[in-house]
Amino acid sequence: MNEITLNKKFRNIKKEIRILGIDDSPFPAHTNQLVMVIGTVFRAGEWLDGVLRTFIHGDGSDATTKIIDMVNSTRHKDQLGVIMLEGVTFGGFNVINIQEIFIKTGVPVIVIMRKFPNFEKIKNALKRFDDCDKRWQDILDAGKVYEIENHENIYIQINGIDIEDAKEIIRLSTTRSAIPEPVRVAHIIAAGVVTGESKGNA
């Protein structure tokens, strides 16, 4: 898999590093309707500073652009230390290119996953799209999948950040479950707003 070579060491990771956690809302399968995407701005895993919102098309190809626009337009932009995403596919198979997000925002990206991705299954699912090769390349561009211990094992991909720094930021921001608080709360808000009440574990 391709890995961009712009990863850099943080000189000092502050205990209240600002993190933008992003997740999508529940959506009907195989539609082109709008899907809400929620971002939460946290000081590590302790304090919620703000909530952002954008919309993408289900199974579309606009998630990367919409997230870049959301990041670059927020008043929190200059304070952000890292962006956390719940996976790299939002709204079905609207695939996010994390290299492009880092390059166009200047903010490092950490992808959080509970399970190791089934790349063969994902590749087969993408075959129904006319631009399947582009979507698959976006998947590849997310780079190496790392398994890390975080209360329970989770999996991450990174861009614009050193793996050891990513682990430290995850440790600082994980306060309620195995999933870092910025992503966990984004998931809860997105589900609650769309369905009326969030369900299950986050």
C-alpha positions as CSV (number, residue, x, y, z in Angstrom):
1,M,0.0,0.0,0.0
2,N,1.1,3.5,-0.7
3,E,2.2,5.7,2.2
4,I,2.9,9.4,2.0
5,T,6.2,10.4,3.4
6,L,5.1,13.6,5.1
7,N,4.7,12.1,8.6
8,K,6.4,14.2,11.2
9,K,7.1,14.2,14.9
10,F,5.2,16.4,17.3
11,R,7.7,18.4,19.4
12,N,5.3,18.3,22.3
13,I,1.9,16.7,22.6
14,K,-0.2,18.8,25.0
15,K,-2.5,17.1,27.4
16,E,-5.3,19.3,25.9
17,I,-4.5,18.8,22.3
18,R,-7.4,19.9,20.1
19,I,-8.9,16.9,18.2
20,L,-11.6,17.0,15.5
21,G,-13.4,13.6,15.6
22,I,-15.6,12.9,12.6
23,D,-18.3,10.3,11.9
24,D,-21.3,9.9,9.7
25,S,-24.9,9.4,10.6
26,P,-27.1,6.3,9.9
27,F,-28.3,6.2,6.3
28,P,-30.3,3.9,3.9
29,A,-28.1,1.6,1.8
30,H,-27.4,2.3,-1.8
31,T,-28.9,5.7,-2.2
32,N,-27.6,9.1,-3.4
33,Q,-29.4,11.0,-0.7
34,L,-27.6,13.4,1.7
35,V,-25.9,11.9,4.7
36,M,-25.1,14.0,7.7
37,V,-21.5,14.1,8.9
38,I,-20.7,15.4,12.4
39,G,-17.4,16.7,13.8
40,T,-16.7,17.2,17.5
41,V,-13.8,19.5,18.6
42,F,-12.4,18.1,21.8
43,R,-9.5,19.0,24.1
44,A,-8.0,15.5,24.1
45,G,-10.8,13.3,25.6
46,E,-12.0,15.6,28.4
47,W,-13.7,18.7,27.1
48,L,-16.0,19.4,24.2
49,D,-15.3,22.7,22.6
50,G,-17.5,22.6,19.5
51,V,-19.7,20.7,17.0
52,L,-19.4,20.9,13.2
53,R,-21.7,19.6,10.5
54,T,-21.6,18.9,6.8
55,F,-23.5,16.7,4.3
56,I,-22.2,14.2,1.8
57,H,-24.0,12.0,-0.8
58,G,-24.6,8.4,0.1
59,D,-22.3,6.2,-2.0
60,G,-21.1,9.4,-3.6
61,S,-17.6,10.8,-4.1
62,D,-17.6,14.1,-2.2
63,A,-16.7,13.1,1.3
64,T,-13.0,14.1,1.0
65,T,-13.9,17.5,-0.4
66,K,-16.7,18.2,2.1
67,I,-14.4,17.3,5.1
68,I,-11.6,19.5,3.8
69,D,-14.1,22.4,3.4
70,M,-15.5,21.8,6.9
71,V,-12.0,21.8,8.5
72,N,-10.7,24.8,6.5
73,S,-13.8,26.9,7.3
74,T,-14.1,26.3,11.0
75,R,-13.0,28.9,13.5
76,H,-11.2,26.1,15.4
77,K,-8.9,25.4,12.4
78,D,-5.8,27.0,13.8
79,Q,-6.1,25.1,17.1
80,L,-6.5,21.7,15.6
81,G,-3.7,19.2,16.3
82,V,-5.2,16.2,14.6
83,I,-8.3,14.9,12.8
84,M,-9.8,11.5,13.7
85,L,-12.1,9.6,11.4
86,E,-14.3,6.6,12.1
87,G,-13.0,4.6,9.1
88,V,-12.4,5.8,5.6
89,T,-15.8,5.1,4.1
90,F,-18.7,7.4,5.0
91,G,-22.2,7.2,3.7
92,G,-21.8,3.7,2.4
93,F,-18.8,3.8,0.0
94,N,-18.1,7.5,-0.2
95,V,-14.4,6.9,0.2
96,I,-12.2,9.4,2.0
97,N,-8.6,10.1,0.9
98,I,-6.7,10.9,4.0
99,Q,-3.6,12.0,2.1
100,E,-5.6,14.7,0.4
101,I,-7.1,15.8,3.7
102,F,-3.7,16.2,5.3
103,I,-2.2,18.0,2.3
104,K,-5.1,20.4,1.9
105,T,-5.7,21.2,5.6
106,G,-2.2,20.8,7.0
107,V,-3.8,18.8,9.9
108,P,-2.6,15.2,10.5
109,V,-5.2,12.4,10.2
110,I,-5.7,9.3,12.3
111,V,-8.3,6.7,11.2
112,I,-9.9,4.7,14.0
113,M,-11.3,1.2,13.4
114,R,-12.6,-1.5,15.8
115,K,-11.9,-4.3,13.4
116,F,-9.2,-5.0,10.8
117,P,-10.6,-4.0,7.4
118,N,-11.6,-6.8,5.0
119,F,-9.9,-5.4,2.0
120,E,-11.0,-8.2,-0.4
121,K,-14.7,-7.6,0.5
122,I,-14.3,-3.8,0.1
123,K,-12.7,-4.2,-3.3
124,N,-15.4,-6.5,-4.5
125,A,-18.1,-4.1,-3.2
126,L,-16.5,-1.2,-5.1
127,K,-16.8,-3.0,-8.5
128,R,-20.4,-1.7,-8.9
129,F,-19.1,1.9,-9.2
130,D,-17.9,3.3,-12.5
131,D,-15.0,5.0,-10.7
132,C,-14.1,1.8,-8.7
133,D,-10.4,2.2,-9.5
134,K,-10.3,5.7,-8.0
135,R,-12.2,4.6,-4.9
136,W,-9.9,1.6,-4.5
137,Q,-6.8,3.8,-4.8
138,D,-8.2,6.1,-2.1
139,I,-8.5,3.0,0.1
140,L,-4.9,2.1,-0.7
141,D,-3.7,5.6,-0.1
142,A,-4.8,5.4,3.6
143,G,-1.6,3.2,4.0
144,K,-0.6,0.7,6.6
145,V,-3.0,-0.6,9.2
146,Y,-1.6,-0.6,12.7
147,E,-3.0,-2.7,15.6
148,I,-2.6,-0.9,18.9
149,E,-3.7,-1.7,22.5
150,N,-6.2,0.8,23.8
151,H,-8.2,-0.9,26.6
152,E,-9.0,-3.4,23.9
153,N,-7.2,-3.7,20.6
154,I,-8.2,-1.2,17.9
155,Y,-6.8,-0.5,14.4
156,I,-5.5,2.7,13.0
157,Q,-4.2,4.3,9.8
158,I,-2.3,7.6,9.8
159,N,-1.1,10.4,7.6
160,G,1.0,13.4,8.5
161,I,1.9,12.0,12.0
162,D,4.4,9.6,13.5
163,I,2.9,6.3,14.7
164,E,4.2,6.8,18.3
165,D,2.7,10.3,18.4
166,A,-0.6,8.9,17.1
167,K,-0.6,6.3,19.9
168,E,0.0,9.0,22.5
169,I,-2.8,11.1,21.2
170,I,-5.2,8.2,21.2
171,R,-4.2,7.4,24.8
172,L,-4.8,11.0,25.9
173,S,-8.2,11.1,24.1
174,T,-9.6,7.7,25.2
175,T,-11.5,8.2,28.5
176,R,-14.8,6.3,28.3
177,S,-14.3,3.3,26.0
178,A,-11.7,1.8,23.6
179,I,-12.7,4.5,21.1
180,P,-11.2,8.0,21.5
181,E,-13.8,10.4,22.9
182,P,-13.9,12.8,19.9
183,V,-15.0,10.0,17.5
184,R,-17.2,8.3,20.1
185,V,-19.2,11.5,20.7
186,A,-19.4,12.4,17.0
187,H,-21.0,8.9,16.5
188,I,-23.5,9.5,19.3
189,I,-24.5,12.9,18.1
190,A,-24.9,11.9,14.5
191,A,-27.0,8.9,15.3
192,G,-29.2,10.8,17.8
193,V,-29.9,13.7,15.5
194,V,-30.9,11.5,12.6
195,T,-32.8,8.7,14.3
196,G,-34.1,10.6,17.4
197,E,-32.0,8.6,19.8
198,S,-28.6,7.0,19.6
199,K,-28.6,3.2,20.1
200,G,-26.0,0.6,21.0
201,N,-22.4,1.1,22.1
202,A,-20.1,3.8,20.7
